[in-house]
């Protein structure tokens, strides 16, 4: 993949021939190359161009993001794809065909970057082209997601070795972050520690709250391995569980099992969500349930499909999902259990192995 080569319709000051569709080896991870990365990128580009034709999109302009990495991009600030060529460049404007009518842009693109394109074409989200193509993962991608999940799981397995009494959420998050990087994860995307009433706050970020005996404790880790992401979350009790906490956690665990039993090809994403809802509603905790029971993971930590009412995406073999039912009881406690599973031709294959029993931390 030669950087900064012009595409048909561009008029750079020093014209050179269009690029080919052969990616540079440095733009691919080791596992990707070993699995036939050059062929993979060529096949993906062919599929992308077919989707572009269906969507009436004449060019894609991607910045470093999951979509960018999906097509082998790595070395420059932008990747431009047209029907005839592909190039990595630091200035995408000259490489968009002059007669382009619709251009798909990366959803992570900044406003100044959009204005910098300086083109007359209609700008549309690139997701309409790329999102459906990223749903199913190749074996090496599933393996990388699994490695990221197992790295997070390895750290969670060591939670019992750490001293929690009297420590702050923020201090323990820093400790876990260091342990996650020691596993070989190339990037730490999020480390969350929530204690006591904070476990009932979705998306809570660690703060100076001191962790005390009798607290519920929610820990989640999300890292990237060889370009692919996975999140694992577990629930603990410090010294002893709060009153009624074990009963609530048993509901979350039952919902988690129901979701995994539902994951198989041909089942819609909202059917998996319905299986979770049925368990939680039947327990009486329905009004405290998280609205979404999970989402896709891969090159991004939050991908399609969403295990959410109304998402009719039909599951297929090769999809990787973070299954994460949760209950949040305001001002008291909450519990979220997250594992990553691959949809196989028969059922869900959970990529982690640690038990889900409620662990009590004794120091």
PLY file of the C-alpha trace (Angstrom):
ply
format ascii 1.0
element vertex 363
property float x
property float y
property float z
element edge 362
property int vertex1
property int vertex2
end_header
0.00 0.00 0.00
1.97 2.99 -1.23
1.30 6.15 0.76
0.14 9.36 -0.91
-0.43 7.93 -4.39
-3.26 9.79 -6.17
-6.52 8.20 -7.12
-8.44 8.68 -10.36
-10.04 12.11 -10.49
-7.43 13.75 -8.25
-5.07 16.44 -9.44
-2.09 16.55 -7.09
0.82 18.75 -8.06
3.15 15.82 -8.74
1.02 13.05 -10.31
2.08 9.43 -9.80
0.32 6.18 -10.73
-2.62 5.00 -8.62
-1.95 2.58 -5.80
-2.64 -1.12 -5.94
-4.69 -3.05 -3.40
-1.67 -4.78 -1.85
-1.25 -3.67 1.77
2.16 -2.91 3.18
3.28 -5.70 5.58
3.88 -3.16 8.35
0.17 -2.32 8.36
-0.79 -5.83 9.43
-0.43 -7.60 12.77
1.71 -10.74 13.01
-1.28 -13.06 13.31
-2.95 -11.28 10.42
0.02 -11.90 8.11
0.27 -15.52 9.19
-3.40 -16.04 8.38
-3.03 -14.73 4.83
-3.35 -11.02 5.51
-2.72 -9.80 1.96
-5.50 -11.97 0.60
-7.75 -10.97 3.49
-7.35 -7.27 2.73
-7.92 -7.79 -0.99
-11.09 -9.77 -0.25
-12.27 -7.10 2.15
-11.65 -4.34 -0.37
-13.68 -6.24 -2.96
-16.53 -6.61 -0.47
-16.25 -2.95 0.51
-16.48 -1.81 -3.09
-19.55 -3.97 -3.62
-21.16 -2.34 -0.58
-20.10 1.11 -1.80
-21.84 0.46 -5.11
-25.03 -0.63 -3.34
-24.98 2.41 -1.08
-24.08 4.84 -3.87
-20.82 5.83 -2.15
-17.98 6.89 -4.45
-15.15 7.06 -1.90
-14.35 6.35 1.74
-12.14 8.55 3.88
-11.11 6.83 7.12
-8.95 8.03 9.99
-7.20 5.64 12.44
-10.13 3.71 13.90
-11.56 0.18 13.81
-12.69 0.72 10.20
-9.22 1.97 9.27
-7.57 -1.09 10.81
-10.14 -3.41 9.22
-8.71 -2.47 5.82
-5.07 -2.82 6.89
-4.43 0.86 7.52
-1.76 1.80 9.99
1.02 4.10 8.84
-0.67 7.39 7.91
-3.40 9.66 9.23
-6.00 8.70 6.64
-6.99 5.84 4.36
-8.83 6.67 1.13
-10.70 3.96 -0.79
-12.34 4.42 -4.19
-13.64 1.97 -6.76
-10.22 1.93 -8.44
-7.53 2.33 -5.80
-6.62 2.69 -2.14
-3.99 4.84 -0.45
-2.76 5.89 2.95
-2.03 9.60 3.18
-1.71 12.51 5.55
-3.84 14.70 3.27
-6.91 12.92 1.87
-8.43 15.85 -0.04
-6.45 15.41 -3.32
-7.23 11.70 -3.47
-11.03 11.90 -3.51
-12.25 11.74 -7.14
-13.28 15.14 -8.41
-16.63 13.80 -9.64
-17.53 12.02 -6.38
-21.14 12.61 -5.34
-21.23 10.81 -1.98
-18.24 10.22 0.28
-18.34 7.99 3.33
-16.40 9.43 6.26
-15.21 7.82 9.46
-17.54 8.48 12.42
-14.48 9.31 14.53
-13.36 12.07 12.18
-12.95 15.50 13.78
-14.83 18.56 12.57
-11.66 20.29 11.37
-10.78 17.16 9.41
-14.19 17.16 7.72
-13.78 20.80 6.72
-10.26 20.00 5.56
-11.63 17.66 2.90
-12.86 20.73 1.01
-15.01 18.72 -1.38
-18.48 19.35 -2.78
-19.69 15.78 -2.34
-22.34 14.79 0.19
-20.67 13.39 3.33
-22.30 10.30 4.82
-21.27 7.91 7.64
-18.94 5.17 6.42
-20.61 2.73 8.82
-23.37 1.96 6.33
-20.69 0.40 4.12
-18.33 -1.12 6.67
-20.39 -2.09 9.70
-22.15 -5.08 8.10
-18.82 -6.39 6.78
-17.22 -6.31 10.23
-19.91 -8.38 11.94
-18.39 -11.80 11.24
-14.82 -12.49 12.31
-12.25 -14.78 10.75
-10.64 -17.45 12.97
-7.53 -15.36 13.67
-9.77 -12.47 14.74
-11.76 -14.65 17.13
-8.46 -15.89 18.54
-7.22 -12.33 19.15
-10.51 -11.40 20.86
-10.14 -14.50 23.01
-6.59 -13.55 23.99
-7.75 -10.10 25.06
-10.53 -11.67 27.11
-8.22 -14.16 28.76
-5.73 -11.42 29.63
-8.47 -9.52 31.45
-9.63 -12.74 33.08
-6.10 -13.52 34.30
-6.02 -10.20 36.15
-9.47 -10.73 37.65
-8.32 -14.14 38.90
-5.69 -12.30 40.97
-8.13 -9.90 42.63
-8.12 -12.02 45.78
-4.35 -11.48 46.20
-4.71 -7.71 46.51
-5.35 -5.67 49.66
-8.74 -3.97 49.25
-9.65 -2.90 52.79
-9.08 0.84 53.14
-7.85 1.37 49.57
-9.56 3.77 47.18
-11.28 2.81 43.95
-8.75 4.90 42.01
-5.73 3.29 43.68
-7.01 -0.22 42.98
-7.83 0.68 39.38
-4.21 1.81 38.92
-2.99 -1.47 40.36
-5.21 -3.49 38.04
-4.18 -1.38 35.06
-0.53 -2.27 35.66
-1.37 -5.96 35.99
-3.33 -5.90 32.73
-0.41 -4.40 30.84
1.88 -7.06 32.34
-0.19 -9.77 30.63
0.98 -8.59 27.21
-2.05 -6.50 26.24
-0.88 -3.83 23.83
-3.37 -1.27 25.11
-5.56 -0.79 28.15
-8.94 0.62 27.08
-10.71 0.78 30.44
-10.31 -0.37 34.03
-13.31 0.24 36.26
-13.62 -0.30 39.99
-16.89 0.51 41.72
-17.58 -0.11 45.42
-20.75 -0.01 47.50
-23.40 2.35 46.15
-21.18 3.12 43.16
-21.84 -0.37 41.78
-25.36 0.90 41.02
-24.03 3.58 38.64
-23.56 2.38 35.05
-20.33 3.73 33.64
-18.98 4.81 37.03
-15.33 5.90 36.92
-13.01 5.11 39.84
-12.73 7.89 42.39
-11.40 8.47 45.91
-14.17 6.46 47.54
-12.62 4.15 50.16
-13.42 0.43 49.89
-14.75 -0.96 53.17
-15.83 -4.35 54.55
-19.44 -5.02 53.66
-19.16 -3.36 50.23
-20.25 -4.91 46.98
-17.46 -4.55 44.42
-17.69 -4.46 40.63
-14.50 -4.75 38.56
-14.33 -4.67 34.76
-11.29 -4.72 32.48
-11.10 -4.05 28.77
-7.87 -4.43 26.83
-6.66 -4.76 23.25
-4.66 -7.76 22.03
-3.18 -7.76 18.54
-5.68 -5.07 17.56
-8.79 -6.74 19.00
-10.76 -5.83 22.12
-12.56 -7.71 24.87
-14.10 -6.80 28.21
-14.61 -9.06 31.21
-16.44 -8.04 34.40
-16.82 -9.81 37.72
-18.58 -9.03 40.99
-17.13 -9.48 44.48
-18.03 -8.80 48.10
-15.59 -7.25 50.56
-15.49 -9.31 53.79
-19.20 -10.12 53.52
-21.99 -9.44 51.00
-24.49 -6.66 51.71
-27.98 -7.77 52.70
-29.98 -9.11 49.73
-26.98 -8.77 47.41
-26.49 -12.49 46.85
-30.14 -12.91 45.83
-29.85 -10.08 43.31
-26.57 -11.42 41.95
-28.13 -14.86 41.43
-30.66 -13.20 39.10
-27.89 -11.56 37.07
-26.12 -14.91 36.83
-29.30 -16.65 35.66
-29.84 -13.92 33.04
-26.25 -14.33 31.88
-26.75 -18.07 31.40
-30.03 -17.46 29.56
-28.32 -15.08 27.18
-25.52 -17.51 26.38
-28.02 -20.33 25.77
-29.80 -18.08 23.27
-26.71 -17.21 21.20
-26.66 -19.27 18.01
-26.93 -18.65 14.28
-30.38 -17.60 13.10
-31.39 -15.96 16.38
-31.91 -12.19 16.30
-29.97 -9.97 18.71
-33.18 -8.73 20.32
-34.22 -12.33 21.01
-31.12 -12.72 23.16
-32.06 -9.49 24.93
-35.59 -10.86 25.44
-34.20 -13.98 27.12
-32.39 -11.74 29.63
-35.48 -9.60 30.16
-37.63 -12.65 30.84
-35.34 -13.80 33.66
-34.91 -10.39 35.28
-38.58 -9.38 34.96
-39.62 -12.70 36.46
-37.47 -12.00 39.52
-39.08 -8.65 40.29
-35.94 -6.67 39.41
-37.18 -5.68 35.96
-37.29 -1.93 36.57
-33.65 -2.01 37.67
-32.31 -3.93 34.66
-29.77 -2.40 32.29
-31.47 -1.62 28.94
-28.80 -3.43 26.89
-27.67 -6.99 27.58
-24.52 -6.86 25.48
-22.86 -5.78 22.25
-20.45 -6.88 19.59
-16.70 -6.64 20.12
-13.77 -6.91 17.74
-11.52 -4.19 16.40
-13.71 -1.87 18.47
-14.90 -2.39 22.03
-18.48 -1.44 21.15
-19.69 -2.81 17.82
-22.85 -4.19 16.26
-24.97 -6.04 16.99
-26.50 -4.69 20.20
-28.36 -7.13 22.44
-31.13 -4.60 22.76
-34.87 -4.52 22.02
-35.38 -3.56 18.40
-32.02 -4.76 17.05
-33.12 -7.42 14.60
-29.60 -8.30 13.45
-29.55 -12.05 12.89
-26.61 -13.74 14.60
-24.19 -15.64 12.39
-21.26 -17.91 13.05
-18.13 -15.82 13.52
-19.72 -12.99 15.46
-18.09 -12.15 18.80
-20.25 -10.72 21.56
-19.73 -9.26 25.01
-22.68 -10.67 26.96
-23.23 -8.37 29.95
-26.63 -8.38 31.70
-26.80 -6.07 34.70
-29.07 -4.91 37.50
-28.60 -1.52 39.15
-30.54 -0.75 42.34
-30.10 3.01 42.93
-28.21 4.04 46.08
-27.72 0.41 47.16
-25.75 -1.82 44.81
-25.57 -3.28 41.35
-24.04 -6.21 39.50
-22.82 -6.66 35.95
-21.37 -9.91 34.67
-19.50 -9.68 31.36
-17.96 -12.43 29.26
-17.01 -12.63 25.59
-18.49 -15.41 23.48
-18.10 -16.41 19.85
-21.16 -17.52 17.92
-20.33 -20.91 16.40
-22.46 -22.94 13.96
-23.98 -24.76 16.94
-24.03 -22.39 19.93
-22.08 -19.84 21.93
-18.46 -20.64 22.72
-17.45 -18.64 25.78
-13.86 -17.43 25.40
-13.23 -17.22 29.14
-13.18 -19.98 31.73
-13.20 -18.42 35.22
-16.17 -19.32 37.48
-19.02 -16.93 38.16
-19.49 -17.69 41.83
-19.63 -14.62 44.05
-16.16 -14.34 45.59
-15.69 -12.81 49.04
-12.45 -10.85 49.47
-10.94 -11.27 52.94
-8.35 -8.48 53.07
0 1
1 2
2 3
3 4
4 5
5 6
6 7
7 8
8 9
9 10
10 11
11 12
12 13
13 14
14 15
15 16
16 17
17 18
18 19
19 20
20 21
21 22
22 23
23 24
24 25
25 26
26 27
27 28
28 29
29 30
30 31
31 32
32 33
33 34
34 35
35 36
36 37
37 38
38 39
39 40
40 41
41 42
42 43
43 44
44 45
45 46
46 47
47 48
48 49
49 50
50 51
51 52
52 53
53 54
54 55
55 56
56 57
57 58
58 59
59 60
60 61
61 62
62 63
63 64
64 65
65 66
66 67
67 68
68 69
69 70
70 71
71 72
72 73
73 74
74 75
75 76
76 77
77 78
78 79
79 80
80 81
81 82
82 83
83 84
84 85
85 86
86 87
87 88
88 89
89 90
90 91
91 92
92 93
93 94
94 95
95 96
96 97
97 98
98 99
99 100
100 101
101 102
102 103
103 104
104 105
105 106
106 107
107 108
108 109
109 110
110 111
111 112
112 113
113 114
114 115
115 116
116 117
117 118
118 119
119 120
120 121
121 122
122 123
123 124
124 125
125 126
126 127
127 128
128 129
129 130
130 131
131 132
132 133
133 134
134 135
135 136
136 137
137 138
138 139
139 140
140 141
141 142
142 143
143 144
144 145
145 146
146 147
147 148
148 149
149 150
150 151
151 152
152 153
153 154
154 155
155 156
156 157
157 158
158 159
159 160
160 161
161 162
162 163
163 164
164 165
165 166
166 167
167 168
168 169
169 170
170 171
171 172
172 173
173 174
174 175
175 176
176 177
177 178
178 179
179 180
180 181
181 182
182 183
183 184
184 185
185 186
186 187
187 188
188 189
189 190
190 191
191 192
192 193
193 194
194 195
195 196
196 197
197 198
198 199
199 200
200 201
201 202
202 203
203 204
204 205
205 206
206 207
207 208
208 209
209 210
210 211
211 212
212 213
213 214
214 215
215 216
216 217
217 218
218 219
219 220
220 221
221 222
222 223
223 224
224 225
225 226
226 227
227 228
228 229
229 230
230 231
231 232
232 233
233 234
234 235
235 236
236 237
237 238
238 239
239 240
240 241
241 242
242 243
243 244
244 245
245 246
246 247
247 248
248 249
249 250
250 251
251 252
252 253
253 254
254 255
255 256
256 257
257 258
258 259
259 260
260 261
261 262
262 263
263 264
264 265
265 266
266 267
267 268
268 269
269 270
270 271
271 272
272 273
273 274
274 275
275 276
276 277
277 278
278 279
279 280
280 281
281 282
282 283
283 284
284 285
285 286
286 287
287 288
288 289
289 290
290 291
291 292
292 293
293 294
294 295
295 296
296 297
297 298
298 299
299 300
300 301
301 302
302 303
303 304
304 305
305 306
306 307
307 308
308 309
309 310
310 311
311 312
312 313
313 314
314 315
315 316
316 317
317 318
318 319
319 320
320 321
321 322
322 323
323 324
324 325
325 326
326 327
327 328
328 329
329 330
330 331
331 332
332 333
333 334
334 335
335 336
336 337
337 338
338 339
339 340
340 341
341 342
342 343
343 344
344 345
345 346
346 347
347 348
348 349
349 350
350 351
351 352
352 353
353 354
354 355
355 356
356 357
357 358
358 359
359 360
360 361
361 362
